[in-house]
Amino acid sequence: MTSTVVFARSFARTMARVFLIRPVLPPLLLLGCCCAPAHATPLPGIDAAALVLPWGDAVVALVQGLSALLMPVLVAAFAAALARFGGPLRLLVTDALVERLVRNATDYALNAVAGAVQGRRLTVSVGSAVIARAVQRALDQAPAWLIRAAGGGEGVAEKVFRSLPLEAAATAGNTLEPALDRALGQGPARGTRKAV
């Protein structure tokens, strides 16, 4: 017997129980008791106030049937919402993690480099040393997927460069490039390090 046949039989039994037996059988039994033939013996001492209908079972069966019908629809709607918002949500979380990585690496480098003080303007040489130390810290501590999301070592260096309070004479050519050469090396080694 294949699994589809077993599933179909099981599904048919479940649907018969939920939609036929539970909600229909109790009222039929009640009608069968009330519609007794004339030659049947009457029930002794039935009071009209004592007659109790089992409507609670019918409500439970109705709720179970509705939940069985609505559950696949709700699961499909949840999966569609997850697919629709999953990508932008992942991008948002990744951007927040990259910003946190840059902030933590910059804070570490400001504390590790002599002459660098948090909140004060940095000279070109001190700024370059801070950038190099921050990039090295990020490469040593962060997972590879986060470094790739940040744009590699060069991406981290550019983000640290933009976040530092540097003096007016500091440019990408005189501050960022020496830091990249110091942190990532020169020539082909720098290109392979970026691809990490």
C-alpha positions in Angstrom: 0.0 0.0 0.0 1.5 3.3 -1.0 1.7 6.2 1.4 -0.8 8.3 -0.6 -3.5 5.6 -0.3 -2.9 5.3 3.5 -3.0 9.1 3.8 -6.2 9.3 1.7 -7.9 6.6 3.9 -6.8 8.3 7.1 -8.0 11.7 5.8 -11.4 10.2 4.8 -11.9 8.6 8.2 -11.0 11.8 10.0 -13.3 13.9 7.8 -16.1 11.4 8.4 -15.6 11.6 12.2 -15.4 15.4 12.2 -18.2 16.3 9.8 -20.6 13.3 10.0 -20.4 11.3 13.2 -19.8 13.9 15.8 -22.2 16.7 14.7 -24.9 14.5 13.1 -25.1 11.3 15.1 -26.2 12.9 18.5 -29.1 14.8 17.0 -30.2 11.7 15.1 -30.1 9.6 18.3 -32.1 12.3 20.1 -34.7 12.3 17.3 -34.8 8.5 17.4 -35.7 8.6 21.1 -38.4 11.3 20.6 -40.0 9.7 17.6 -40.9 6.4 19.2 -43.7 4.3 17.7 -47.1 4.3 19.4 -46.8 0.7 20.7 -43.5 1.5 22.5 -43.6 1.9 26.2 -43.3 5.5 27.3 -40.3 6.6 29.3 -41.0 6.9 33.0 -41.2 10.4 34.5 -39.6 12.6 31.9 -39.8 16.2 32.9 -39.6 18.9 30.2 -37.1 20.9 32.4 -34.9 17.9 32.8 -34.3 17.3 29.0 -30.7 18.2 28.2 -29.5 18.5 24.7 -25.8 17.7 24.0 -25.1 20.9 22.0 -21.6 21.3 23.6 -20.4 18.3 21.6 -21.6 19.8 18.4 -19.9 23.1 19.2 -16.6 21.3 19.9 -17.0 19.3 16.7 -17.6 22.5 14.7 -14.6 24.2 16.2 -12.4 21.2 15.5 -13.7 21.1 11.9 -13.0 24.9 11.4 -9.6 24.6 12.9 -8.8 21.7 10.6 -9.9 23.8 7.6 -8.2 27.0 8.7 -4.9 25.7 9.9 -3.4 25.1 6.4 -4.6 28.5 5.3 -2.9 30.2 8.3 0.3 28.2 7.8 0.4 29.2 4.1 -0.3 32.9 5.0 2.5 32.8 7.6 4.9 31.2 5.1 4.0 33.9 2.5 4.6 36.7 5.0 7.9 35.1 6.0 9.0 34.9 2.4 8.0 38.4 1.7 9.6 40.1 4.7 12.4 37.6 5.3 14.8 39.2 2.8 14.5 42.8 3.9 14.5 41.7 7.5 17.7 39.7 7.0 19.3 42.7 5.2 18.3 45.0 8.1 19.8 42.7 10.7 23.0 42.3 8.7 23.4 46.1 8.3 22.9 46.5 12.1 25.5 43.8 12.8 28.0 45.5 10.3 27.5 48.8 12.1 28.1 47.2 15.4 31.2 45.5 14.2 32.6 48.8 12.9 31.7 50.6 16.1 33.3 48.0 18.3 36.4 47.7 16.2 36.8 51.5 16.2 36.3 51.8 19.9 39.0 49.1 20.4 41.4 50.8 18.0 40.9 54.2 19.7 41.8 52.6 23.0 44.8 50.6 21.6 46.6 53.3 19.6 48.8 55.7 21.4 47.7 59.4 20.9 44.1 58.6 20.0 41.5 60.0 22.3 37.8 59.2 22.0 35.9 62.4 21.0 38.9 64.4 19.8 40.0 65.1 16.3 42.7 62.7 15.1 45.7 63.7 13.0 46.4 61.9 9.7 49.1 59.6 11.1 47.1 58.7 14.2 43.9 58.3 12.2 45.7 55.9 9.8 47.0 53.8 12.7 43.5 53.7 14.2 41.9 52.6 10.9 44.6 49.9 10.5 44.1 48.6 14.0 40.3 48.6 13.7 40.5 46.6 10.4 42.9 44.1 11.9 40.6 43.7 14.9 37.6 43.2 12.8 39.4 40.6 10.6 40.6 38.7 13.6 37.4 38.7 15.6 34.4 38.8 13.2 33.0 35.8 11.3 33.8 35.6 7.6 30.2 36.1 6.5 30.0 39.4 8.4 33.3 40.6 6.9 31.9 39.7 3.5 28.7 41.6 4.3 30.8 44.6 5.3 32.7 44.6 2.0 35.8 42.8 3.1 38.7 44.5 4.8 38.5 47.5 2.5 34.8 48.0 3.3 35.5 47.9 7.0 38.3 50.4 6.6 36.1 52.8 4.6 33.4 52.6 7.2 35.8 53.2 10.1 37.4 56.1 8.1 33.9 57.7 7.7 33.1 57.3 11.4 36.3 58.9 12.8 36.6 62.5 13.7 39.7 63.4 11.6 41.4 66.7 11.0 40.5 68.7 7.9 43.7 67.7 6.1 42.8 64.0 6.3 41.7 62.5 2.9 41.2 59.0 1.6 44.6 59.2 -0.1 46.7 60.2 2.8 44.8 58.5 5.6 42.8 55.5 4.3 45.3 54.2 1.7 48.2 53.9 4.2 45.9 52.2 6.7 44.8 49.7 4.1 48.5 49.0 3.1 49.3 48.5 6.7 46.3 46.3 7.6 45.8 44.3 4.4 49.3 44.4 2.8 50.1 45.5 -0.7 49.6 44.1 -4.1 47.9 40.7 -4.7 47.8 39.9 -1.0 45.5 42.9 -0.5 43.1 41.6 -3.2 42.9 38.1 -1.7 42.4 39.5 1.8 39.4 41.6 0.5 37.7 38.4 -0.8 37.7 36.8 2.7 
